[in-house]
Amino acid sequence: MTNTALELFCTRIVDAGRLTQDDVRELAREILPDGIMGREEADLLLALDRAVADIHEGFAAFVTAEVVNFAVYGERPTGIITREMSAWLSASIAGRKGPTALGSRIAMEIVREAETSDETLIAFALKARSALARGSAANTAECRTGRLPCAA
């Protein structure tokens, strides 16, 4: 089932190049008031995270909660991340270039929240978290050595 309103929202945000707090409110209240209802909606939100650099921090909290809720409680069997669900999540979160910080967060939260998770998703979440930590440490080291400008 295609959520045309969500597709139009994503297109508008990509065209604008930024996602504001007002956009997050619109997404939660008007576009997805009942949460994520299918994988296609989750895929669109994860793709939006990769496509837009200027995103309000509320988006990460919203998308994390919604994807976790959908994966853990919206799909059957409830509370169990099956091999098939794990394969979809890993592929969707990783995209073509690996998981973003949001993707890593979602993977870890799903593993934490689910009663049982397929080992593939557990390994993916741990690897994503490790890669994110290494990337953060490298950026911090580069900032201290003056090779990259430090963010204030």
ABEGO torsion letter per residue (X at the ends): XBBAAAAAAAAAAAAAGBBBAAAAAAAAAAABAAEBABAAAAAAAAAAAAABABBBAAAAAAAAAAAAAAAAAABOBBGBBBAAAAAAAAAAAAEAAEBBAAAAAAAAAAAAABABBBAAAAAAAAAAAAAAAAAAAAAAAAAAAGABBBBX
